[in-house]
Amino acid sequence: MGILLMILLLFLFFRFTGFLFRISGRILGAIFSLIGYAVIGMIVVSLLGMAFFLPLILLIGIAATIIAAVTQ
C-alpha cells in the first residue's frame, strides 16, 4: 500500500508542478508581451512621427533658406 501511495503522490506532485509552471509561464508571458508591445508601439509612433513631420520641417527649412537668400 505504501508504494502505491508514493506513486500516487509522485503523480499528483508532477501534475501540480506542471500546473504551477503553466500558470507562471502565462503570467510572465503576458508581462513580457505587454512590455514588448509597448516598446514596439513607441518605436512605431516615433518613426511615424518622423515620417510625417520630417518633410514638413525640411520644407520649412528650404523655404526659410530661399527667403533668406532672396532678401539679402
Buried (B, 14 or more C-beta within 10 A) or exposed (E): EEEEEEEEEEEEEEEEEEEEEEEEEEEEEEEEEEEEEEEEEEEEEEEEEEEEEEEEEEEEEEEEEEEEEEEE
